[in-house]
Amino acid sequence: MNKQNIAIQVNNLKKSYKQLNVLNGVDFDVKRGTVFALLGSNGAGKTTIVKILTTLLKQDSGTATVNGFDIVAKPNSVRQSISLTGQFAAVDEVLTGRENLIMIARLWHLGNPRQVADDLLNRFGLTDAADRSASTYSGGMRRRLDIAMSLVGKPPLIFLDEPTTGLDPEARIEVWKIVKELVDSGTTVFLTTQYLEEAEQLADRIAILHEGRIIVSGTLDELKKLFPPAKVEYIEKQPTLEEIFLAIINKNEKK
């Protein structure tokens, strides 16, 4: 892959907490303008990888570059070129939706914070609720505002760490639509999720993290080839990503 087309490059990343090895040599690349989904069980190390790549945590060994910047040598450059949306919406509930966006735009030292806020409110369907306190927003609205805040400054790469945790199905679909629109506009998305259907819907490439290592990585079609042949009953049954995930994890544990 041409290095100019790589948004994230990770080589032999390792991290331990006292006696617990969380990452045992993780390797992967993420192509620009795509959705890369990292799957794994609770405690697999997904959030640890996100924290390392966003310079919130230092690895024990290994290297990584984000948008061409080494995460250790140039952490400030990394931070200026990314955005991070965590598992819980980081909005100020005392402020209105518009005030939240204006505050972030001012922190970015942008020239016209109010216009930036209005554009994002319109893009995310929040104009009618713009002057309401964020505490009155539904879970889906709060998450949309959170992602909108992440896009102030137009970062080329956004990290979404389990962005639909706790959302109802309708709100989850809203977030999926936003992610697809981001990628269509050229943004690179690094997604961690426990919802396998989410990865099926959104990801260009999928990696499965298990016991601190990437045990398989590829497109959904490539992962399907690792699954036993489709059963032919009345119709040919294609495996779901959930079935593929469980089969790969169980196979790996038997080694």
N, C-alpha and C positions, 0 to 999 in steps of 0.2 A: 504494500500500500504506500502511495506517495505520502511522505511525511507532512506535506502541506495540507493534506486532506485529513490528517489525524487531529482530533480535538483533545483526546486524552491518550496517553501511553503509560502503561504501568508495567514495571519489570521487577519480579521477585520481591514483592512487598511483604514485609514481615512485621508483626506487632504482637507483643505479649503483655499481659497484666499479671505481674508477680509470676506465679507458676502456671498461669493459663495462657496457652498459645492460641491467639485469636486468628491471626493471619499467618499462614505457613508457606509463603512464597506465591503470591498472587500475580498473575500476568494477564493483561488484556489490552486491546486498543479500542478506541471509539472513533468512528468516522464522523467528520463534520456533517451537520445537517441531518442527523439521524436520531432515532430513539434507541438507546441501549438500556435494556432491562436487566437488572441484577436480582436474581431470585435466591431465596434461601430461607431456612427455618429461623425461628426466633433464636438469637444468640449465634447465628452463623458468621456474623462479622460485617453485615451489609452497612450498618450505620458507621462502624469503625472506618471502613473504606471511604465513605462519604466525608467523614471528619478529616481524614488524612488528606484527601484530594482538595478539600476546601481550606486547608491550612489551619484547621482548628485543633489538630492533633498531629504529633510527629511520629513517623514510623521508626521502628528499631533499625531496619535495614531495607535495602531495595531503593529503587528510584521511580519517580513519576513526573511527567510533564503535563500541564494543563494549558491549553491554548498556546503551546510552544514554550511555556515558562516552567522552569524547574520549581517544584513546590517548596523546596528547602532554600535554594539559592535566591529565588525571586518571589517570595510569598505575597508581597504587596501587589506585584503585577498580576499574580493569579487572582487575588481578591477583586481587583479592579475589572477583571474580564469575565467574572462569573456571578451567578446569583444562587442562593440556596433557600429552598422552601422545605422546612422540616415537617415532622409528623403532626405537629400542632400549630394551628394558625397563629402567627406572631403579629397580630394586629393590636393596636391600642384601642380597647373597647370604650374608653371615655370619649375619644375623638370620633368624628364622623368619618364616613368612607373617604370623602374628599380631603379632609384634614390629614388623614393617614397618608394619602398619596402625596399631598403637598409637602408634608414633613420629610418623606424619603427623597423627593425631588430636590429639596433644599440641602439635604445632607450630601447629595451628589453634586451640589453647586450648579444645577442646571439653570438656564437663563429664564425660563418662563414656567415656574412650578405649577401654576394654576392651569395653564394650557395642557401641560403634561398630564395632570390629574384628570382633566375633563376628557382627554383623548382615551385614557385607559378606562375610565368609568364607562364611556360609551362602548368601547371594545368588549368589555366584560359584562355588559348588560346591567350595570349598577347605577345608571344615571338617575333613575327615579328614587333610589335610596341613598343618593350621594350625601344628603344633608341630615341623614339620620345617624344617631350614635351606632357604632359598630356592635354594641352590646345587644341591639335589637335585631341583628342579622341572623338568618338561619345558618346552619352548619355549612350548607353549600355556598351561600352568599359570602360567608366569612372566608371560606377557602378561595373563592374567586378573587376576593379583595387581596388576600395573602399573595396569590400568584401575580396579581396585577402589580402589587408593591415590588415583587421580585423582578419585574420587567422594566422598572424605572431605570433609565440609563441604557436600555436596549443591550443587555449583556448577550454575547454570542453563545454562551453555554449556561444552562440552568440545571441545577441539581434538584430533583424532586424525591425526597426521602419519605416513602410511603404516603403520598399526598392525599389519598382517599380513605385513610384509616378513619373509621367511625362515621363515614358518610352513608346516607341512604342511597339506594340504587339510582334514583333520579339525579341526585347531586353528583354521584360518581360519574355518570354519563356526561354531565356538564363539564367535569374536569377533563375527561377523555377528549371531548370536542376541543377544549382549549389547547391541550397538548398537541393535537393534530394540526391545529391552526399555527401553533408556534413552529412546528417543524416545516410546514408548508412555506413559512416566511424565512426559513434558513437557519433557525435556532437549533442548536444541538441540545438534546435532553438526555440526562443520565437519570434513570428511574430505578428506585428500589421499590419493591412491592411484595406483599404476601398474597395478593389476589392474582392468581394465575390467568384468569380471564382478562385481566387488565393488560398483562404482558402480551397475550394473544392479540388483543385489539390494537395495541399501540407500537410494539417493539419491531424494529428492523432486525436487531440481533438480540439474542437472549443468552445470558450466562448463568450457570447454576453454581452457587457458592456452598460448599459443604466441607465441614471440618477444616476450615481455614484455607481451602484451595478452590480454584475454579475447576470443576470436574468435567464440565462440558460447556461448549460455547458454539453458537451458530444461529442461523435463521430458524424460524419455526419449521419450515420444510426440512431443513437438515436434521433438526432434532427428531422429527417424525420418523426419519429413516433409522434412528436408533431403537425405535419401538418395534415389537413383533409385527409381522404383516397384518393388515386389516382383516377382521373377521368378515366372512361373506355369509350373510344370513339372507334376509329379504332384500337388504341394501348393504352396500359396502360401508362398514363402520370405520370412520377415521378416528384415531386417538386424539383425545383432548390434550392440551398442555399439562393439565393436572395429572393425567395418567402417565404422560411421558416423564414428568418431574418425579413422581413416586417410584416409577420403574427404575430410573437412573439412580436415585438415592438408595433404593433397596439393593440394587446390583452392586453399588460402590461399597455398601456396608458389609456385603458378603465376601469381599476380596480379602 
